[in-house]
Amino acid sequence: MRVTIILFVLLCITGVSSCKKDNSDIRPADIFPNTAPSADAGKDQFLEMPLNETTISGSYSDAENNVVRTKWIKISGPETFTLVDQNSLSTAVKNLQRGVYQFVLIVTDEGNLSGKDTIMIKVGNLPENPNEIIFKELDWTYNWNTWGTHIEIKNINDWLTGEKISKIFIKKQNSSGWTEVVPFDENVNTSLYPAYIIGSYYYADDKSLYVIYNGNDVQDRPDIRITY
């Protein structure tokens, strides 16, 4: 028995690997593998000509927070367009022509894993005689306790007489074209939206429609167009 114990001790001294597990080849990435980021290109948009420019604003989420590159690429649509900064999450798109554009946002991390999402921009004209209501030269107001800078249209259901809103458009005071108001999504950071978003708020027995503004030009008195 004594000889066996002595031999075991000698083996452990001369060959530590036989008595202790070697963890030197285990890397952090083996325990916590890198995962691909997730991209969000934002809401689809409609522009009524002659308006031919807009802003696209994307976002992403990444568990490891190691995103190193974002890029917009046009994947379909007319030849003419200008991406002001294709490597920025939020960029202006100009010189658009009539037609349907698709842009993909690609987000890549330092492990070269990518996530992507697509946005569609339709450029054209509304039908000549849509069912619509136009509210002209409306004023912006501010209330930090509700929607911040916004236009409120009270009792909207009275105007619609039971019809359902199809789309909402806004035209700045000195503009010749309408741009679609993006529907409000409480799960998305509104600072990444284009200039205007839309939400609704109930109070008493009435329903108010709010058009919310992320910009600073509150001197403008725009028109609001509702189709149904």
Secondary structure as GFF3:
##gff-version 3
##sequence-region A 1 228
A	DSSP	alpha_helix	2	14	.	.	.	ID=ss1
A	DSSP	three_ten_helix	16	18	.	.	.	ID=ss2
A	DSSP	alpha_helix	28	31	.	.	.	ID=ss3
A	DSSP	beta_strand	38	40	.	.	.	ID=ss4
A	DSSP	beta_strand	45	48	.	.	.	ID=ss5
A	DSSP	beta_strand	54	57	.	.	.	ID=ss6
A	DSSP	beta_strand	59	61	.	.	.	ID=ss7
A	DSSP	beta_strand	67	76	.	.	.	ID=ss8
A	DSSP	beta_strand	82	83	.	.	.	ID=ss9
A	DSSP	beta_strand	90	94	.	.	.	ID=ss10
A	DSSP	beta_strand	99	109	.	.	.	ID=ss11
A	DSSP	beta_strand	114	124	.	.	.	ID=ss12
A	DSSP	beta_strand	132	135	.	.	.	ID=ss13
A	DSSP	beta_strand	141	143	.	.	.	ID=ss14
A	DSSP	beta_strand	148	153	.	.	.	ID=ss15
A	DSSP	alpha_helix	156	160	.	.	.	ID=ss16
A	DSSP	beta_strand	167	171	.	.	.	ID=ss17
A	DSSP	beta_strand	179	180	.	.	.	ID=ss18
A	DSSP	beta_strand	182	183	.	.	.	ID=ss19
A	DSSP	three_ten_helix	190	192	.	.	.	ID=ss20
A	DSSP	beta_strand	196	203	.	.	.	ID=ss21
A	DSSP	beta_strand	206	213	.	.	.	ID=ss22
A	DSSP	beta_strand	223	227	.	.	.	ID=ss23
###
